[in-house]
Amino acid sequence: MYIEDHARSGMADLEIYKQTIQILRQFKKCLFRAQSEEGFLQELCELIVRTGGYRMAWAGYNLEPDPGPLELVACHGQGTDKDFVRQCLLLDPVGNRHMGPSLRAVETGEPFLVHDIPRMSSMAFSKWKELAMEYGFGAVLSIPLRLQQEMLGVLTVYTDVNQGFDPVVEEVLLELSADIAYGIQSLRTQADHEHAEEVIQRTEAKYRAVLENTGTGTILIENNETVSFVNETFTNLTGYSKQEIVGRMKWSDFVAAKDKQRMQNYHVWRRTVPGKAPSVYQCTVEDKQGRHMNVLMKVGMVENSTMSVASFMDISQATQAQDILSQKESQLNVLLDNFEGFIYVRDTSYRIEYINKRLINRLGRDPRGELCYKALYNKEKPCPGCRHEILGREDFMKREFHSSIDDRWYRAVLSPILNSGGAVSRVQCLLTDITELKEAESDLIEREKKLKKASLSLQSMDGSRFRLGRILGKSQAMQEVYDLILKAAASDDYVLIYGEAGTGKELVAQTIHDLSPRAKNTFLPVNCGAIHENIIESEFFGYKKGAFTGADKHKPGYMDVADQGTLFLDEVGEIPLSMQVKLLRVMDGNGYLPLGGVTTNSSDVRIVAATNRDLQDLVRQGHIRQDFFYRIHVIPIPLPPLRERKEDLPLLIEHFVSSITGQEQSDPLPARVVETLHHYSWPGNVRELQSVIKRTLTMGRFDPEFLDHSNAWQEQSPGIGHDAGQDLLFQQDMDLKQATEAFEKQFIEQALQSNRWSRMHTAEALGIHRKTLHAKMRKYGVE
């Protein structure tokens, strides 16, 4: 910044000098060429606009001896600017109620300068100000053209830019006003040109004084590289005196050897190939002691001549500082551009000043200079909480918001950038995409609700778990199943359920789905053993219209239907090897191809599989691929057969009786029927128990002949099972729960006696866990 500021200062000075030289030289020429006052003033206006870079210049004569209405004599500017002057002249009626700056300069005899037209407050100029702002003018300078006591007229210069008149140029124009008046008088009296030459020489002397007092080393270079003028700053810079330099040295004598040829090329190109040589560049200068210094040069040609003017500024220390700063800025830019987020800086008018590449790439364009709330957030007004008075009280502020533009969540960190006065001058905003975090947070909240609901459903009246969803059982084996179900529901991994027919595998899969985040989506059960091998691929992946004869429309497959949900593959061991390979591709995220399709589809499906066979044995036999087995065998859930959890029989019997009859009964089945059911091995598991209960209630009596006695486990203790074939529908003095508990206590005591009170052998004979046996012995007081 140091280099740039000084460079701009040096360049600005040089431009001023160039303007001054051009004005003076052109003024001299147009004065010599002038054949009329109007031509002279018109060429002068063109000269001022062209060389000074102003918007418009016009000259007018005073029509009366006393200050009064003005007459337009010459004007140079844009197409409609002359209309503006005419309208201004109409705003100066008798009484000066709507005075303009030109008439004011004529009346007072003093120059009138307005640096900032929009901020001008005088009511006397209100009409003129309104008109000037309509035409887009920013500043105006009106100079009276006075010859001794005679007010000839006025010269007025307009610029688009506020503060657009440099003091040096202003002084030159003021000095020229007298010369212009003399020029007019000379034309009127046909005086010789000696007076005009004297004016030019006097003005050039003033110009040289300006060059002498500039803050940069300045020289005038002739066509042969000889230095014809040098200021004191340049002599201090190089160590040479003016006498040693002017007319004796070439400017290339001051350039170090490594840059000399390049500088000489620039010298030639600037005079032969316009635009080829740069006007601003760096080079190395060698002083009288042989020391080298880095300088910034600004060089320009004096119009209509072969002479150039050059300014030099020592930037050696600044160059070193700039190199260090550039390295730091480069490192910072790399960090910002590779930051895993979006960064932008806006000014106090909400316009974007800086934006990192990642955000530019996201937007597809560079919005610098645009309003941040409109370009980035598609809003018509600034975002809440982004006002300067709020940010000025905080080191930084955080907020989270949802963007309707891309339907994503972001976290914004706003940091105020303060100026030296402690006020907010800019605001830096760091945006981070937190969509995945918000979704995970939402899933966790939803999962917590479901797990809490599931946990509550596991509690019975006395605090023991007897139910999970529609699954019943309070045995130790079922408690372990419940834990596995909850763990499976809390994850999205694949599940494999083992169990004999009738143990409730599909019910377990449904419960996992209902407790998972996928509960609101489809649960699709599929019996793999019931699908013919010829159509299994089209059933899973669907097919396109025309894929085969009869395919008259598109049909979605299981993967399409269960997208975002759960696909339950019952009897997964029946899936052919060829289909296992294709399912593996889907499970690995590679998608699938519908039959007759050419585009790969993808589906977010969770697979829960079930089997009543030994899959590891099928792997050894080659019926199941080993990689397919490992893929689905992430969370195994073994379901115990009913014969291993007979302590759940009373609960299941009560549930089936209530669901069939539609009402709760205190004694749904006689005790002897319950006793017989307890001794049965239940090869058909819970499904068989449900059928037996329904048949008994429907027929009004219990028929033991329907039980598969080849699989029944008969207790050989006296009095148990010997009359199981008798009709047991008779009334008891106790309800079902009391009868069941009495039977269970007696049964446990007899089993302990038969096993000589060995708890381990008794638990094995009863098919229950030792902890379960210990708990029941404590419950019934069995010693």
SVG drawing of the C-alpha trace seen along z (x, -y; Angstrom):
<svg xmlns="http://www.w3.org/2000/svg" viewBox="-68 -50 99 141">
<polyline fill="none" stroke="black" stroke-width="0.4" points="0.0,0.0 2.9,-2.3 4.3,-2.0 0.9,-2.3 0.0,-5.5 3.3,-7.2 3.1,-6.0 -0.3,-7.4 0.9,-10.7 3.9,-10.8 1.7,-9.9 -0.9,-12.5 1.8,-15.2 3.2,-14.1 -0.2,-14.2 -0.7,-17.7 2.6,-18.8 1.8,-17.3 -1.6,-19.0 0.1,-22.3 2.7,-22.0 0.0,-21.0 -2.3,-23.8 0.5,-26.4 1.9,-25.2 -1.5,-24.8 -2.6,-28.1 0.4,-29.7 -0.4,-28.1 -4.1,-28.8 -3.4,-32.4 -1.0,-32.7 -3.4,-31.0 -6.4,-32.9 -8.2,-34.9 -11.2,-35.9 -12.2,-36.1 -14.8,-33.4 -12.4,-31.0 -9.8,-31.8 -12.2,-31.1 -13.6,-28.0 -10.2,-26.5 -9.3,-27.5 -12.4,-25.6 -11.5,-22.6 -7.9,-22.7 -9.0,-22.9 -11.4,-20.0 -9.0,-17.8 -5.9,-18.4 -7.5,-18.8 -9.9,-15.8 -12.9,-18.0 -16.5,-17.5 -17.2,-21.0 -15.7,-24.5 -17.6,-27.6 -16.8,-31.3 -19.3,-34.2 -19.2,-38.0 -20.8,-40.6 -23.4,-42.3 -23.6,-45.6 -21.0,-47.8 -22.3,-46.8 -22.5,-43.1 -25.7,-41.8 -26.8,-39.1 -24.2,-37.0 -23.9,-35.9 -22.6,-32.5 -19.5,-32.9 -17.8,-29.5 -18.6,-26.0 -17.0,-22.6 -18.4,-19.5 -20.8,-16.6 -23.7,-16.8 -26.3,-18.3 -24.0,-20.5 -24.6,-23.6 -28.3,-23.3 -27.3,-23.2 -25.4,-26.5 -28.4,-28.1 -30.7,-27.0 -28.3,-28.4 -28.2,-31.8 -32.0,-31.9 -31.9,-31.3 -30.1,-34.7 -33.0,-37.2 -33.1,-40.8 -32.9,-40.6 -30.5,-37.6 -33.1,-35.4 -31.7,-32.3 -28.1,-33.2 -25.5,-30.8 -21.7,-30.6 -20.9,-32.4 -22.9,-35.5 -21.6,-35.5 -18.0,-35.5 -18.8,-38.4 -20.6,-40.4 -17.8,-39.9 -14.9,-40.0 -13.5,-37.0 -13.2,-33.3 -16.1,-31.2 -15.3,-27.5 -17.9,-24.9 -16.0,-21.7 -19.1,-19.6 -22.3,-20.7 -24.7,-18.1 -23.6,-19.4 -24.0,-23.1 -26.6,-24.7 -27.0,-28.3 -30.7,-29.0 -29.6,-31.6 -28.2,-28.8 -31.1,-26.3 -32.4,-26.4 -28.9,-26.2 -27.9,-23.4 -31.0,-21.3 -30.2,-21.7 -26.5,-20.9 -27.3,-17.7 -29.8,-16.7 -26.9,-16.9 -24.6,-15.0 -22.0,-17.7 -19.9,-17.3 -17.8,-20.6 -17.5,-23.9 -14.9,-26.7 -16.0,-30.1 -13.2,-32.6 -13.9,-36.3 -12.1,-37.5 -11.1,-41.1 -8.9,-43.5 -7.8,-46.2 -11.2,-47.7 -13.2,-46.2 -15.2,-43.0 -15.0,-41.2 -16.8,-38.1 -16.3,-34.7 -14.7,-31.3 -16.5,-28.4 -15.2,-24.8 -17.4,-21.9 -16.3,-18.4 -18.3,-15.2 -16.1,-14.5 -16.6,-16.0 -13.4,-17.7 -12.3,-17.5 -10.1,-20.6 -6.5,-20.2 -5.1,-23.3 -2.1,-23.5 -4.2,-23.3 -6.7,-25.8 -3.9,-28.2 -2.7,-27.8 -6.2,-28.4 -6.5,-31.5 -3.2,-32.8 -4.4,-32.0 -7.5,-34.1 -5.6,-37.3 -3.6,-36.0 -6.9,-35.0 -8.2,-38.5 -5.0,-40.0 -5.4,-37.6 -8.9,-38.9 -7.7,-42.5 -4.8,-41.7 -7.1,-40.3 -9.3,-43.3 -6.5,-45.8 -4.5,-43.7 -1.4,-44.1 1.7,-42.2 2.5,-38.8 5.2,-40.0 2.8,-40.4 1.5,-36.8 5.0,-35.5 5.8,-37.3 2.7,-35.8 3.8,-32.3 7.3,-32.8 6.0,-34.1 3.6,-31.1 6.4,-28.6 8.5,-30.1 5.6,-29.5 5.4,-25.9 9.1,-25.3 8.7,-26.6 5.9,-24.0 8.2,-21.3 11.0,-22.5 8.8,-22.2 7.3,-18.7 8.0,-15.9 9.4,-13.5 12.6,-13.7 11.6,-15.2 13.5,-15.8 12.7,-16.9 14.3,-14.6 15.0,-15.7 14.8,-13.5 18.6,-12.7 18.2,-11.6 19.8,-14.8 18.4,-16.2 17.2,-19.8 15.6,-20.4 16.2,-18.8 14.7,-19.7 16.4,-19.7 14.7,-16.5 16.4,-14.6 19.8,-16.0 19.4,-14.9 18.4,-11.5 21.4,-11.0 24.1,-13.1 24.8,-15.1 24.4,-18.9 22.2,-20.7 25.3,-22.0 26.7,-18.5 23.4,-17.2 21.5,-19.8 22.8,-19.8 25.7,-17.5 24.2,-14.1 21.8,-11.7 19.0,-10.3 20.2,-6.7 23.5,-7.6 21.6,-7.2 20.2,-3.7 22.0,-0.6 23.7,1.5 21.1,4.4 18.2,2.0 19.9,-0.4 19.0,1.4 15.4,1.8 15.1,-1.9 16.7,-3.0 14.2,-0.8 11.4,-2.5 12.8,-5.9 12.7,-5.0 9.4,-3.2 7.7,-6.1 8.6,-8.4 8.1,-6.0 5.5,-3.4 2.8,-5.0 1.5,-2.8 4.3,-0.3 6.4,-1.7 4.8,-1.6 4.1,-4.9 4.8,-3.5 7.5,-1.0 10.3,-0.1 14.0,-0.2 17.4,-0.4 19.1,-3.8 22.8,-4.3 23.8,-7.4 27.1,-9.3 28.6,-7.0 27.7,-3.9 24.9,-2.8 21.9,-1.2 18.3,-2.0 14.9,-0.7 12.8,-3.5 9.3,-3.9 9.3,-5.9 6.4,-7.7 7.2,-8.9 5.0,-10.8 5.4,-12.7 4.8,-16.5 2.1,-16.9 3.3,-18.0 6.9,-17.6 9.7,-15.0 10.3,-16.0 9.2,-13.7 8.9,-14.4 9.8,-11.7 9.5,-11.5 11.5,-9.2 10.7,-7.9 13.0,-5.8 11.1,-2.6 13.9,-0.4 12.7,0.0 9.1,0.0 9.9,2.8 11.3,5.0 8.2,4.3 6.0,5.0 7.7,8.3 7.1,9.4 3.5,8.2 2.9,9.9 4.2,13.2 1.9,12.9 -1.1,11.9 -0.3,14.9 -0.3,17.3 -3.5,15.8 -5.2,16.0 -4.2,19.7 -5.7,20.3 -8.9,18.4 -9.4,20.0 -8.9,23.5 -10.9,23.0 -13.7,25.5 -16.4,22.8 -17.4,19.5 -15.9,16.1 -16.8,12.6 -16.2,9.0 -18.8,6.3 -18.6,2.5 -21.0,0.4 -23.3,0.0 -23.6,3.9 -21.5,4.1 -19.2,7.1 -15.5,6.1 -13.9,9.6 -15.1,13.1 -13.1,16.4 -12.9,18.7 -15.0,21.4 -18.0,19.1 -17.4,17.8 -17.5,21.3 -20.7,22.1 -22.4,19.0 -21.0,19.5 -20.0,15.8 -18.0,13.0 -20.5,10.8 -18.0,8.1 -19.6,4.7 -23.1,6.1 -25.3,5.9 -24.5,9.0 -28.1,9.6 -29.4,9.6 -26.5,11.4 -26.0,14.1 -29.3,14.5 -31.8,13.2 -33.3,10.7 -34.6,7.2 -33.2,5.8 -30.3,6.5 -30.4,9.7 -31.5,9.3 -28.7,8.9 -26.2,7.6 -26.6,3.9 -23.5,2.0 -24.7,0.7 -25.3,4.2 -22.0,5.6 -20.1,2.7 -20.9,4.0 -19.7,7.5 -16.4,9.2 -18.3,11.5 -21.8,12.9 -23.1,16.4 -26.4,17.4 -27.8,20.4 -30.2,20.0 -31.8,22.1 -31.3,20.9 -34.3,21.1 -32.0,20.8 -30.3,24.2 -32.4,25.7 -29.4,26.1 -28.5,25.0 -25.6,22.6 -23.8,21.2 -22.7,17.6 -20.0,16.0 -20.0,12.2 -16.9,10.2 -16.8,6.4 -13.7,4.7 -13.1,1.4 -11.4,-1.7 -9.0,-3.9 -11.9,-5.7 -13.4,-2.5 -16.4,-2.5 -17.4,0.5 -16.0,-0.1 -16.4,3.4 -17.9,6.8 -16.4,10.2 -18.7,13.1 -17.7,16.8 -20.3,19.3 -20.2,23.0 -22.5,25.6 -24.0,27.5 -26.8,29.3 -25.5,32.7 -25.0,31.7 -28.6,30.4 -29.9,33.6 -27.9,35.7 -29.2,33.6 -32.7,34.0 -32.3,37.7 -30.8,38.0 -33.8,36.1 -36.2,38.3 -34.3,41.4 -34.2,40.4 -38.0,39.9 -38.5,43.4 -36.1,45.1 -37.7,43.3 -41.1,44.5 -39.7,48.0 -38.2,48.0 -41.5,47.0 -43.2,49.8 -40.8,52.3 -41.9,51.5 -44.8,53.4 -46.8,52.4 -44.2,53.7 -41.3,52.4 -40.3,55.6 -40.0,55.6 -42.7,57.7 -43.3,56.0 -41.5,54.3 -43.9,53.1 -46.0,56.1 -43.5,58.6 -44.4,60.3 -42.1,62.0 -40.5,61.3 -38.1,64.2 -34.4,63.6 -33.9,64.8 -36.5,62.2 -34.8,59.4 -31.6,60.1 -33.6,60.0 -35.1,56.6 -31.6,55.2 -30.5,56.4 -33.6,54.9 -32.9,51.5 -29.3,51.5 -30.3,52.4 -32.9,49.7 -30.4,47.1 -28.0,47.9 -28.5,48.3 -26.5,51.5 -27.7,54.7 -29.5,57.2 -29.7,61.0 -32.5,62.6 -32.1,66.3 -35.0,68.4 -37.2,71.4 -40.5,71.1 -43.1,69.4 -40.7,67.5 -41.7,64.1 -38.8,63.1 -41.0,60.7 -42.4,59.2 -38.9,58.4 -37.9,56.9 -41.1,54.7 -40.2,53.5 -36.7,52.6 -38.1,50.6 -40.7,48.9 -38.1,47.8 -35.6,46.6 -35.4,43.2 -36.9,44.9 -40.2,45.6 -42.1,43.0 -41.1,44.8 -41.9,48.1 -41.4,51.5 -41.5,54.1 -41.4,57.8 -40.3,60.3 -40.4,64.1 -37.3,65.0 -38.2,68.6 -41.5,67.9 -39.9,66.0 -39.0,68.0 -35.3,67.7 -36.3,66.6 -38.1,63.5 -36.2,62.6 -34.1,59.9 -37.0,58.1 -38.9,58.4 -36.0,56.8 -34.9,54.2 -38.0,53.7 -38.1,53.5 -38.6,50.9 -41.4,50.9 -40.4,53.2 -37.8,55.1 -39.5,58.4 -42.7,59.6 -45.6,58.4 -43.7,55.6 -46.1,52.8 -45.3,50.4 -42.6,49.6 -42.7,51.6 -40.7,50.6 -38.9,53.2 -38.5,53.8 -35.5,51.5 -37.6,48.6 -40.6,49.3 -38.5,49.5 -36.3,46.5 -35.6,44.6 -37.2,47.5 -36.6,51.1 -36.5,54.2 -37.2,57.5 -35.7,60.5 -37.3,63.6 -35.6,66.9 -32.6,65.1 -30.8,68.4 -33.1,69.1 -31.6,66.3 -29.7,67.7 -26.0,67.1 -26.3,64.9 -28.8,62.6 -26.5,62.4 -23.8,60.8 -26.2,58.1 -27.5,57.4 -23.9,57.1 -23.4,54.3 -26.4,52.5 -25.4,52.9 -21.9,51.5 -23.5,48.4 -22.9,49.2 -26.6,49.1 -28.6,51.4 -29.9,51.6 -33.6,52.3 -34.3,55.0 -34.2,53.3 -32.7,50.1 -29.6,48.3 -29.2,45.9 -28.0,47.1 -30.5,46.4 -29.6,46.0 -31.7,46.7 -31.2,45.9 -32.6,49.2 -31.8,50.9 -31.9,54.7 -33.1,56.8 -32.8,60.5 -34.1,63.6 -33.6,67.3 -34.4,70.6 -31.4,72.3 -27.7,72.5 -26.2,70.0 -22.6,70.8 -23.4,74.4 -24.9,73.1 -21.6,71.1 -19.6,74.3 -21.9,76.1 -21.5,73.3 -25.1,72.2 -24.3,68.8 -21.5,66.5 -19.1,65.9 -18.9,62.1 -22.7,61.9 -23.0,63.7 -20.5,61.3 -22.3,58.3 -25.7,59.2 -24.3,60.7 -23.6,57.3 -26.0,57.4 -27.2,61.0 -30.4,61.5 -31.1,65.1 -34.7,65.7 -35.2,68.4 -37.8,71.1 -40.9,71.2 -39.7,74.4 -36.7,72.4 -38.8,69.6 -41.9,71.4 -42.1,68.9 -43.6,66.6 -46.5,69.1 -48.9,67.5 -48.3,64.0 -48.7,65.3 -51.8,67.3 -53.5,64.4 -52.6,62.1 -54.0,64.5 -57.2,65.2 -57.8,61.4 -57.1,60.7 -59.4,63.5 -62.3,62.9 -61.9,59.2 -62.0,59.0 -59.7,59.8 -60.7,62.9 -59.4,63.8 -59.5,67.5 -59.2,67.9 -58.2,71.6 -58.5,74.2 -55.3,75.0 -55.0,78.5 -55.1,77.2 -52.4,74.8 -50.4,77.5 -50.6,79.7 -49.6,76.7 -46.6,76.1 -45.3,79.7 -45.6,79.5 -42.4,78.7 -44.0,76.4 -42.2,77.3 -44.3,74.7 -43.4,72.1 -45.6,69.0 -47.5,69.4 -48.5,73.0 -49.5,71.7 -51.7,69.0 -53.5,71.7 -54.0,74.0 -55.6,71.2 -57.8,70.1 -59.0,73.7 -59.7,74.3 -61.7,71.2 -63.6,71.7 -64.5,75.4 -65.2,74.8 -62.9,77.6 -59.3,78.6 -58.3,81.5 -54.8,82.7 -54.8,85.0 -54.0,82.0 -50.7,81.6 -47.6,83.1 -46.8,85.6 -43.8,86.9 -42.1,83.6 -43.7,83.1 -41.4,83.0 -43.1,85.1 -42.1,84.7 -41.8,88.2 -42.7,87.0 -45.9,88.6 -49.1,86.9 -47.9,84.7 -49.0,85.4 -50.6,88.8 -54.1,87.6 -53.3,85.0 -55.8,86.6 -58.7,86.0 -61.2,83.1 -59.8,80.4 -62.5,77.8 -63.6,77.6 -63.8,74.8 -61.0,74.1 -60.9,72.3 -58.1,70.1 -57.6,67.8 -55.2,68.4 -52.3,66.5 -52.6,68.3 -53.0,71.7 -50.0,71.0 -47.8,70.0 -48.9,72.9 -48.1,75.3 -44.8,73.6 -43.7,73.9 -44.6,77.6 -42.9,78.2 -39.7,76.6 -39.6,78.5 -40.1,81.8 -37.4,81.0 -35.0,80.1 -35.7,83.4 -35.2,85.3 -31.8,83.7 -30.8,84.0 -31.1,80.3 -28.4,79.4 -29.4,76.0 -27.2,76.3 -28.7,79.7 -32.2,78.6 -31.9,75.4 -30.6,77.5 -33.5,80.0 -36.1,77.2 -34.5,75.4 -34.0,72.1 -31.0,70.0 -29.6,70.6 -30.3,67.0 -34.0,67.5 -34.1,70.6 -32.6,68.7 -35.1,65.9 -38.0,68.2 -36.8,70.2 -36.5,66.9 -40.0,65.9 -41.7,69.1 -39.5,69.6 -38.1,72.9 -35.2,73.9"/>
</svg>
